[in-house]
């Protein structure tokens, strides 16, 4: 049996297509991550839901204008003499989509829209501040090492050891009394700043530890040695050489911290140390609804489901982003 030599042109035409992982390798990191996110149905659904919720929160004044009801409008005529809404499901109707609040008579739908704005605003601001602090302290600690690393690690250990809830309970009222009298009304913006500051004081540690660990492995790499050899300043090495290689873990930490701060803010308001009246808030609404579990279950159902969908969507999307940025997923 004779062996017929293969034609070179035929071999070139019959060449198998490039493997999927080779195609991914040819793309940039952003393109590869976007490709994996598009293939993940959970990421698509949760991302779309998260984006819609953000749009609703940002467009709250426009929704109020179209809905025709202000968050502080009271509809006492729609309550009976016991303060309970007329009709079924807490007064759900074409005018009041989620019904009205017992006793107060406020529209629950517009309260949820503005409550979403409150929660997302605080959560995003706290996530930005804590991530920035964590990245700065982590990158400085990991690169400089020595006594700087020792001091930052000691501060991190102390912050991790402090109980967040107890310190929040102990600090919020004294902070308010330092700026306002005992009988003065505390403005909503001041409580927002206090909550963001408390989240930042306790929330930067996880990001700092993660970034420090990444920098410890990067600072001995060839491109860092080359930057040192060329006489690059420390600031350039930190923010031009190291920081671009840390975006993946930073994005993951940021995306997963948002739902954590949403639940934390709602929990503080539930305990009475979060946002105060008249600012709409999920935690305070759920706390008030507990008194009406038997007589008006819709009052606890709508805010409970709203915050559940909000936190679940951001959690699932954060998990999807983490998986998409995982280098091991390149070959999957």
N, C-alpha and C positions, 0 to 999 in steps of 0.2 A: 504493500500500500504506500503510494507516494504522497508526500506532504506538499500541498500547493501553497506557495508563499502568499501571504496576505497582501493585498494592495494597500499602500499607505493611505491613499485617499479614502478607501472604504473603512479602514480602521478609524480614521479621523471622524468620518460621518457616524460610525457606530459607537463612538465614545459615550460612555454612560454619562448621564447628567450629573451635575455637581450635587453633592450631598447637601441636605438641609442645613447642617451645622456649618459647612463651608460657606453657604450663602449668607448665613447669619454673621460669620466672621468677617465677610467682606463689607458688611454694613457698619455704620457708626454705632456707638453704644445707645444713643437715643433712638435710632431707627430700630435696633434690635429689641429694645424694651417696648417701644410702641407696637411692634409686630406681635410680641408675646401677649401684650395686653389686649390687642384686638382679637386674638385667638381665644382668650379666656372669657367665657360667657359671664361668669360671676363678676369679673372686672368690668365688663361692659355695662351690665345691669346696674351694679352698685355705683359705677362712675356716673352713669346717666342720672340715677336717682339723687346722688350727692350734688351734681351740678344743678339739677332742678330745685333742690332745697336751698342751695346758695342763691339762686336767682330769686326765689320766693322771698328769702330774707332781705336781699338787697332791694327788691321792688316792693317792700312793705308799704311805703307811702302811696305808691301807685295802686296797689291792691286795695288799700283803704279808700282811695278816691273812687275806684270802680265799685267797690262793695257798698260804699255809702254809709259806713259806720265807723266811728272813732273808737279806739280801745277803751276810752273812759266814758263812753256813752252808756247811760243806765236806762234799762227798759223795765221800770218797776210796775208798769201797767200789765206786763206779761207775767207777773208773779201773783200767786194767790196770797191770802192773808197770812200764810205760814212761810212765805218767802220762796215757795217752790214754783218752778216754771209750769205754765199751763201746757197741755198737750203731752205727746209721747216722747220718750228719749230725751228728756230734759229740754223740751221746747224746740226740737229740730223742725225747721220749716224752710220755705223758700227764702225767707228774710234772714233767718238765723241758721246757717248751714250746720253748725255743731251745737245748736241750742244756746241757752244763756245760763249764766252762773246763778245758782241759787243764792238768795239773800242780796247779792250785789246787783244782779240784773244786767251784767255786762255781756256782750256778745262773745262767745267762746272761740269762734273761728278767728276773729281778728286778734284776740288775745294770743292764740297759738302762732299766728303769723309773726306778731311782734316778739313773742317769746322765743321763736326761732332766731330772730334777728339778734336778740340779746345773747342767747347761748352761743351762736356761731361767732358773733363779734368778740366776745370774751375769749372763746376757745382759740380762734385764729390769732388774736393779739398775744395771748399767753404762750401759744406755740412758737410764734416768731421770736418773742423775747427769750424764752427758755432755750430754744435751739441756738440762738445767737450767743448767749452766755455760755452754753455748754460747748459749742464749737471753739470759741475763743480760749476758754480755760483749758480745754482738752488739748488743743493744738500747741499751746504754749507749754503746758506741762509735759507733753510727750516729747517735744523737740528739745527743749532746754534741759530737762532732767535736773539732777542735782538737788540743791536746796529749794529751788522753785517748784520742782515736781513734788518734793516732800511736803511743802506748805500747802499746795493745792490739794494734794491727796488727803491731808489732815482735815482741811476745811470740808472736803467732800464727804469724808467719813462722819464728821459732826453733823452735816446737813442730812445725811441719810439716817442718822440715829434719832433725829428729832421727830416726834410724832406730829404729822401735819395737822390733823384735825384738832388736837388739843391746843397747839400753838395758834391756830386760826381762831378758835373760840376765845383764847386769851388776849389776842392782839387787836381784833377788829374794833371793839368798842373803845379801848384806850386810844387807838389811832384817830377815831372820829372825834373823841373828846379833846384831843390835842389841837384840832382845827375848828371845832364847832362846840357850842355850849350844850349842856345837857338837855335843854328844851328847844334847841334849834333843829330845824329839819335838815337832815343830811341829803344833799342832792344826789341823784342817781349816778352822775358821772364820777363823783368822788368814790362811791362804793365800787364802781367798775375799776377804777385805778387801783384801789386797795386790793381787790381780788386778783387782778393781773399781777400786782407786785408780790402777793403771797404765793401765787402759783410759780412765779419766776424764782423766788427765794428758795423754794423746795424742789422745783422741777428740773433744774439744769444739770443735776448730778448724773443722771443716767446718760445723757448725751455726752457729757464731759468724759465719763469713763470709757464710753464706746470710741470716741474720737481719739483719746489718748492711746488706747490699744492699737488703733490703726496707724497712728503716727509712729509709735515705737517700732513697727515693722517696716515703715516707709523711710525713716530717716537714715537708714544705712544703705539704701538703694543707690545704684550708680548715678541716677540723674541728680540726686541730692549731693552726692560727692562731687559731681561735675559743677554744680552750682557753687559749692563752697570753693572749689579750685579756681573758679573765675572771679572770686571776690564778691559774690552776691551778698547783699545785706540780709540780716536775719528776717526782716519784714518781708523781703521779696521771696525768700525761701518758704516762709510760712504761708503767704497768701497767693503766690504765683506758682509755686512748685508743689507744695503739699495739699493745699485746699482743693484744687481741681480734681485730685485723686480721692477726695473724701465725699464727693457729692452723693454717691449711692447710699451709704449709711445715713447721711444727713437727711436725705429725702425720706427714707424709710422711717426714721425717728420722728420727723415732723408730721408725716401723714398719720402715724399711729397715735401721736400725742393729742391730736384734735378731738377724737371721740372720748379720750380719757378726761380732757378738760371739760367737755360738755357734761359728762356725768358728774364730775366733781363740782362744777358750778351749780348744777341742779340739786345735788346732795346738800351743799351749803345753804341754798335757799330753802330747801325742805326743812332744815334745822333752824331756820330763822336768822342765819348770819350771812345770807347771800344778798341778792337784790331785794330792795324794799319797794313797797307801794309808792307811786302808782306804776312803776316800770313792770311791764308784763314779763312773767318768768315761769318756766315749766315747773321748777321745784316747788315754788310757793303755791301754784295752782293745784298741783297734786296733793300737797299737804292739806289745803282747804277741802279738797274733794273727798278726803277720807271720812269726813263727817257725814257724807251723803252716799255712802256705799250701798245702802239698802234702799233709800228713798229715791236716789237719782244716780244710778250706776253709769249713765252716759257721761256724767261730769268727770269721773275718773278715767273712763275709757278713752275719750278723745285725746287728752294730753298725754296719757300713758302710751297710747299707740304712736302718737306723733314723735315723742322723744325716743321710743324704741326703734322706729324706722330710721330716724336721724342718726342714732348711734350705730345701728347695725350697718347702714349703708357706708358710713365712713370707716368702720372697722373692716368690712369686707374689702373695700377698695384699698385700704392701707395694707392688708395682707396680700392682695394681688400685686400691688406695687413692690412689696418686699420680695415676692417670688419672682417677679419679672426682672428685678435688679440683681438677683442671686446669680453669680457667675456659673454655678453648677447647672442652672437651667439653660445655659447656652446649648448644651448638647442634648437636651431632652426633646 
